[in-house]
Amino acid sequence: MFYYAYLLQSIKDGRFYTGFTSDLRKRFNQHNNDESTYTKGRGPFKLIYYEACLDLKDARQREKYLKSGRGKRFIHERLKRFLVRTG
């Protein structure tokens, strides 16, 4: 079984949400169907980044890192060219 640390972006307001789960598709659908307390009313969302982890502890630690200042910088640099709108 895999666990996932992930990053969503709200299409509505552009804000980000970071989380972890064992079922990424199910959790993504929960966010988009207002079934998550933390993101209710902020959707729809697009999945912009995820990492697969071999155990729950690793996924939780990775989520925590991605929420930190260093983690946010890591994501920004990693996705820089994909997050910039063109045109």
Chimera marker file (.cmm) of the C-alpha trace (Angstrom):
<marker_set name="trace">
<marker id="1" x="0.000" y="0.000" z="0.000" r="1" g="1" b="0" radius="0.5"/>
<marker id="2" x="1.163" y="3.499" z="-0.779" r="1" g="1" b="0" radius="0.5"/>
<marker id="3" x="0.442" y="6.754" z="0.998" r="1" g="1" b="0" radius="0.5"/>
<marker id="4" x="0.483" y="10.132" z="-0.680" r="1" g="1" b="0" radius="0.5"/>
<marker id="5" x="1.422" y="13.660" z="0.290" r="1" g="1" b="0" radius="0.5"/>
<marker id="6" x="-0.333" y="16.043" z="-2.085" r="1" g="1" b="0" radius="0.5"/>
<marker id="7" x="-0.890" y="19.674" z="-2.992" r="1" g="1" b="0" radius="0.5"/>
<marker id="8" x="-4.156" y="21.047" z="-4.330" r="1" g="1" b="0" radius="0.5"/>
<marker id="9" x="-4.895" y="24.467" z="-5.735" r="1" g="1" b="0" radius="0.5"/>
<marker id="10" x="-8.340" y="26.016" z="-5.545" r="1" g="1" b="0" radius="0.5"/>
<marker id="11" x="-9.585" y="27.058" z="-8.965" r="1" g="1" b="0" radius="0.5"/>
<marker id="12" x="-11.937" y="29.448" z="-7.162" r="1" g="1" b="0" radius="0.5"/>
<marker id="13" x="-9.411" y="31.533" z="-5.212" r="1" g="1" b="0" radius="0.5"/>
<marker id="14" x="-5.977" y="30.171" z="-6.209" r="1" g="1" b="0" radius="0.5"/>
<marker id="15" x="-5.097" y="29.154" z="-2.646" r="1" g="1" b="0" radius="0.5"/>
<marker id="16" x="-3.226" y="25.935" z="-1.878" r="1" g="1" b="0" radius="0.5"/>
<marker id="17" x="-4.016" y="22.999" z="0.389" r="1" g="1" b="0" radius="0.5"/>
<marker id="18" x="-1.532" y="20.306" z="1.431" r="1" g="1" b="0" radius="0.5"/>
<marker id="19" x="-2.559" y="16.940" z="2.823" r="1" g="1" b="0" radius="0.5"/>
<marker id="20" x="-1.839" y="13.212" z="2.935" r="1" g="1" b="0" radius="0.5"/>
<marker id="21" x="-3.936" y="10.121" z="2.282" r="1" g="1" b="0" radius="0.5"/>
<marker id="22" x="-3.837" y="6.430" z="1.433" r="1" g="1" b="0" radius="0.5"/>
<marker id="23" x="-6.340" y="6.833" z="-1.430" r="1" g="1" b="0" radius="0.5"/>
<marker id="24" x="-5.494" y="9.882" z="-3.529" r="1" g="1" b="0" radius="0.5"/>
<marker id="25" x="-8.405" y="9.619" z="-5.992" r="1" g="1" b="0" radius="0.5"/>
<marker id="26" x="-10.988" y="9.198" z="-3.251" r="1" g="1" b="0" radius="0.5"/>
<marker id="27" x="-9.533" y="12.082" z="-1.212" r="1" g="1" b="0" radius="0.5"/>
<marker id="28" x="-9.365" y="14.358" z="-4.262" r="1" g="1" b="0" radius="0.5"/>
<marker id="29" x="-13.038" y="13.655" z="-4.968" r="1" g="1" b="0" radius="0.5"/>
<marker id="30" x="-13.906" y="14.360" z="-1.325" r="1" g="1" b="0" radius="0.5"/>
<marker id="31" x="-12.251" y="17.779" z="-1.584" r="1" g="1" b="0" radius="0.5"/>
<marker id="32" x="-14.108" y="18.578" z="-4.801" r="1" g="1" b="0" radius="0.5"/>
<marker id="33" x="-17.461" y="17.372" z="-3.413" r="1" g="1" b="0" radius="0.5"/>
<marker id="34" x="-17.216" y="19.531" z="-0.244" r="1" g="1" b="0" radius="0.5"/>
<marker id="35" x="-16.797" y="16.424" z="1.923" r="1" g="1" b="0" radius="0.5"/>
<marker id="36" x="-13.652" y="17.734" z="3.627" r="1" g="1" b="0" radius="0.5"/>
<marker id="37" x="-13.951" y="20.070" z="6.603" r="1" g="1" b="0" radius="0.5"/>
<marker id="38" x="-10.691" y="21.818" z="5.789" r="1" g="1" b="0" radius="0.5"/>
<marker id="39" x="-11.519" y="22.726" z="2.193" r="1" g="1" b="0" radius="0.5"/>
<marker id="40" x="-15.298" y="22.938" z="2.220" r="1" g="1" b="0" radius="0.5"/>
<marker id="41" x="-16.525" y="25.806" z="0.059" r="1" g="1" b="0" radius="0.5"/>
<marker id="42" x="-13.109" y="26.476" z="-1.504" r="1" g="1" b="0" radius="0.5"/>
<marker id="43" x="-13.374" y="24.123" z="-4.495" r="1" g="1" b="0" radius="0.5"/>
<marker id="44" x="-13.217" y="23.081" z="-7.170" r="1" g="1" b="0" radius="0.5"/>
<marker id="45" x="-9.595" y="22.003" z="-6.937" r="1" g="1" b="0" radius="0.5"/>
<marker id="46" x="-6.884" y="20.828" z="-9.247" r="1" g="1" b="0" radius="0.5"/>
<marker id="47" x="-4.217" y="18.398" z="-8.127" r="1" g="1" b="0" radius="0.5"/>
<marker id="48" x="-0.907" y="20.063" z="-8.857" r="1" g="1" b="0" radius="0.5"/>
<marker id="49" x="1.599" y="17.844" z="-7.042" r="1" g="1" b="0" radius="0.5"/>
<marker id="50" x="1.853" y="14.554" z="-5.190" r="1" g="1" b="0" radius="0.5"/>
<marker id="51" x="4.493" y="12.189" z="-3.841" r="1" g="1" b="0" radius="0.5"/>
<marker id="52" x="4.060" y="8.483" z="-3.127" r="1" g="1" b="0" radius="0.5"/>
<marker id="53" x="5.418" y="7.195" z="0.196" r="1" g="1" b="0" radius="0.5"/>
<marker id="54" x="5.857" y="3.637" z="1.418" r="1" g="1" b="0" radius="0.5"/>
<marker id="55" x="4.360" y="4.181" z="4.859" r="1" g="1" b="0" radius="0.5"/>
<marker id="56" x="2.024" y="6.467" z="6.737" r="1" g="1" b="0" radius="0.5"/>
<marker id="57" x="4.743" y="8.021" z="8.885" r="1" g="1" b="0" radius="0.5"/>
<marker id="58" x="6.703" y="9.115" z="5.804" r="1" g="1" b="0" radius="0.5"/>
<marker id="59" x="3.598" y="10.652" z="4.197" r="1" g="1" b="0" radius="0.5"/>
<marker id="60" x="2.786" y="12.605" z="7.374" r="1" g="1" b="0" radius="0.5"/>
<marker id="61" x="6.356" y="13.867" z="7.649" r="1" g="1" b="0" radius="0.5"/>
<marker id="62" x="6.384" y="14.860" z="3.982" r="1" g="1" b="0" radius="0.5"/>
<marker id="63" x="3.079" y="16.741" z="4.391" r="1" g="1" b="0" radius="0.5"/>
<marker id="64" x="4.535" y="18.586" z="7.378" r="1" g="1" b="0" radius="0.5"/>
<marker id="65" x="7.653" y="19.478" z="5.379" r="1" g="1" b="0" radius="0.5"/>
<marker id="66" x="5.620" y="20.709" z="2.390" r="1" g="1" b="0" radius="0.5"/>
<marker id="67" x="3.679" y="23.003" z="4.729" r="1" g="1" b="0" radius="0.5"/>
<marker id="68" x="6.894" y="24.484" z="6.171" r="1" g="1" b="0" radius="0.5"/>
<marker id="69" x="8.731" y="27.480" z="4.770" r="1" g="1" b="0" radius="0.5"/>
<marker id="70" x="11.443" y="25.287" z="3.252" r="1" g="1" b="0" radius="0.5"/>
<marker id="71" x="8.827" y="22.952" z="1.809" r="1" g="1" b="0" radius="0.5"/>
<marker id="72" x="6.890" y="25.805" z="0.236" r="1" g="1" b="0" radius="0.5"/>
<marker id="73" x="10.107" y="27.064" z="-1.367" r="1" g="1" b="0" radius="0.5"/>
<marker id="74" x="10.842" y="23.542" z="-2.628" r="1" g="1" b="0" radius="0.5"/>
<marker id="75" x="7.396" y="23.278" z="-4.238" r="1" g="1" b="0" radius="0.5"/>
<marker id="76" x="7.627" y="26.787" z="-5.683" r="1" g="1" b="0" radius="0.5"/>
<marker id="77" x="10.968" y="26.038" z="-7.329" r="1" g="1" b="0" radius="0.5"/>
<marker id="78" x="9.875" y="22.600" z="-8.505" r="1" g="1" b="0" radius="0.5"/>
<marker id="79" x="6.661" y="23.852" z="-10.090" r="1" g="1" b="0" radius="0.5"/>
<marker id="80" x="7.744" y="27.375" z="-11.042" r="1" g="1" b="0" radius="0.5"/>
<marker id="81" x="7.283" y="27.023" z="-14.792" r="1" g="1" b="0" radius="0.5"/>
<marker id="82" x="3.993" y="25.138" z="-14.417" r="1" g="1" b="0" radius="0.5"/>
<marker id="83" x="2.342" y="27.616" z="-12.059" r="1" g="1" b="0" radius="0.5"/>
<marker id="84" x="3.070" y="30.698" z="-14.168" r="1" g="1" b="0" radius="0.5"/>
<marker id="85" x="0.241" y="31.600" z="-16.513" r="1" g="1" b="0" radius="0.5"/>
<marker id="86" x="1.151" y="32.410" z="-20.059" r="1" g="1" b="0" radius="0.5"/>
<marker id="87" x="-0.693" y="34.346" z="-22.688" r="1" g="1" b="0" radius="0.5"/>
<link id1="1" id2="2" r="1" g="1" b="0" radius="0.2"/>
<link id1="2" id2="3" r="1" g="1" b="0" radius="0.2"/>
<link id1="3" id2="4" r="1" g="1" b="0" radius="0.2"/>
<link id1="4" id2="5" r="1" g="1" b="0" radius="0.2"/>
<link id1="5" id2="6" r="1" g="1" b="0" radius="0.2"/>
<link id1="6" id2="7" r="1" g="1" b="0" radius="0.2"/>
<link id1="7" id2="8" r="1" g="1" b="0" radius="0.2"/>
<link id1="8" id2="9" r="1" g="1" b="0" radius="0.2"/>
<link id1="9" id2="10" r="1" g="1" b="0" radius="0.2"/>
<link id1="10" id2="11" r="1" g="1" b="0" radius="0.2"/>
<link id1="11" id2="12" r="1" g="1" b="0" radius="0.2"/>
<link id1="12" id2="13" r="1" g="1" b="0" radius="0.2"/>
<link id1="13" id2="14" r="1" g="1" b="0" radius="0.2"/>
<link id1="14" id2="15" r="1" g="1" b="0" radius="0.2"/>
<link id1="15" id2="16" r="1" g="1" b="0" radius="0.2"/>
<link id1="16" id2="17" r="1" g="1" b="0" radius="0.2"/>
<link id1="17" id2="18" r="1" g="1" b="0" radius="0.2"/>
<link id1="18" id2="19" r="1" g="1" b="0" radius="0.2"/>
<link id1="19" id2="20" r="1" g="1" b="0" radius="0.2"/>
<link id1="20" id2="21" r="1" g="1" b="0" radius="0.2"/>
<link id1="21" id2="22" r="1" g="1" b="0" radius="0.2"/>
<link id1="22" id2="23" r="1" g="1" b="0" radius="0.2"/>
<link id1="23" id2="24" r="1" g="1" b="0" radius="0.2"/>
<link id1="24" id2="25" r="1" g="1" b="0" radius="0.2"/>
<link id1="25" id2="26" r="1" g="1" b="0" radius="0.2"/>
<link id1="26" id2="27" r="1" g="1" b="0" radius="0.2"/>
<link id1="27" id2="28" r="1" g="1" b="0" radius="0.2"/>
<link id1="28" id2="29" r="1" g="1" b="0" radius="0.2"/>
<link id1="29" id2="30" r="1" g="1" b="0" radius="0.2"/>
<link id1="30" id2="31" r="1" g="1" b="0" radius="0.2"/>
<link id1="31" id2="32" r="1" g="1" b="0" radius="0.2"/>
<link id1="32" id2="33" r="1" g="1" b="0" radius="0.2"/>
<link id1="33" id2="34" r="1" g="1" b="0" radius="0.2"/>
<link id1="34" id2="35" r="1" g="1" b="0" radius="0.2"/>
<link id1="35" id2="36" r="1" g="1" b="0" radius="0.2"/>
<link id1="36" id2="37" r="1" g="1" b="0" radius="0.2"/>
<link id1="37" id2="38" r="1" g="1" b="0" radius="0.2"/>
<link id1="38" id2="39" r="1" g="1" b="0" radius="0.2"/>
<link id1="39" id2="40" r="1" g="1" b="0" radius="0.2"/>
<link id1="40" id2="41" r="1" g="1" b="0" radius="0.2"/>
<link id1="41" id2="42" r="1" g="1" b="0" radius="0.2"/>
<link id1="42" id2="43" r="1" g="1" b="0" radius="0.2"/>
<link id1="43" id2="44" r="1" g="1" b="0" radius="0.2"/>
<link id1="44" id2="45" r="1" g="1" b="0" radius="0.2"/>
<link id1="45" id2="46" r="1" g="1" b="0" radius="0.2"/>
<link id1="46" id2="47" r="1" g="1" b="0" radius="0.2"/>
<link id1="47" id2="48" r="1" g="1" b="0" radius="0.2"/>
<link id1="48" id2="49" r="1" g="1" b="0" radius="0.2"/>
<link id1="49" id2="50" r="1" g="1" b="0" radius="0.2"/>
<link id1="50" id2="51" r="1" g="1" b="0" radius="0.2"/>
<link id1="51" id2="52" r="1" g="1" b="0" radius="0.2"/>
<link id1="52" id2="53" r="1" g="1" b="0" radius="0.2"/>
<link id1="53" id2="54" r="1" g="1" b="0" radius="0.2"/>
<link id1="54" id2="55" r="1" g="1" b="0" radius="0.2"/>
<link id1="55" id2="56" r="1" g="1" b="0" radius="0.2"/>
<link id1="56" id2="57" r="1" g="1" b="0" radius="0.2"/>
<link id1="57" id2="58" r="1" g="1" b="0" radius="0.2"/>
<link id1="58" id2="59" r="1" g="1" b="0" radius="0.2"/>
<link id1="59" id2="60" r="1" g="1" b="0" radius="0.2"/>
<link id1="60" id2="61" r="1" g="1" b="0" radius="0.2"/>
<link id1="61" id2="62" r="1" g="1" b="0" radius="0.2"/>
<link id1="62" id2="63" r="1" g="1" b="0" radius="0.2"/>
<link id1="63" id2="64" r="1" g="1" b="0" radius="0.2"/>
<link id1="64" id2="65" r="1" g="1" b="0" radius="0.2"/>
<link id1="65" id2="66" r="1" g="1" b="0" radius="0.2"/>
<link id1="66" id2="67" r="1" g="1" b="0" radius="0.2"/>
<link id1="67" id2="68" r="1" g="1" b="0" radius="0.2"/>
<link id1="68" id2="69" r="1" g="1" b="0" radius="0.2"/>
<link id1="69" id2="70" r="1" g="1" b="0" radius="0.2"/>
<link id1="70" id2="71" r="1" g="1" b="0" radius="0.2"/>
<link id1="71" id2="72" r="1" g="1" b="0" radius="0.2"/>
<link id1="72" id2="73" r="1" g="1" b="0" radius="0.2"/>
<link id1="73" id2="74" r="1" g="1" b="0" radius="0.2"/>
<link id1="74" id2="75" r="1" g="1" b="0" radius="0.2"/>
<link id1="75" id2="76" r="1" g="1" b="0" radius="0.2"/>
<link id1="76" id2="77" r="1" g="1" b="0" radius="0.2"/>
<link id1="77" id2="78" r="1" g="1" b="0" radius="0.2"/>
<link id1="78" id2="79" r="1" g="1" b="0" radius="0.2"/>
<link id1="79" id2="80" r="1" g="1" b="0" radius="0.2"/>
<link id1="80" id2="81" r="1" g="1" b="0" radius="0.2"/>
<link id1="81" id2="82" r="1" g="1" b="0" radius="0.2"/>
<link id1="82" id2="83" r="1" g="1" b="0" radius="0.2"/>
<link id1="83" id2="84" r="1" g="1" b="0" radius="0.2"/>
<link id1="84" id2="85" r="1" g="1" b="0" radius="0.2"/>
<link id1="85" id2="86" r="1" g="1" b="0" radius="0.2"/>
<link id1="86" id2="87" r="1" g="1" b="0" radius="0.2"/>
</marker_set>
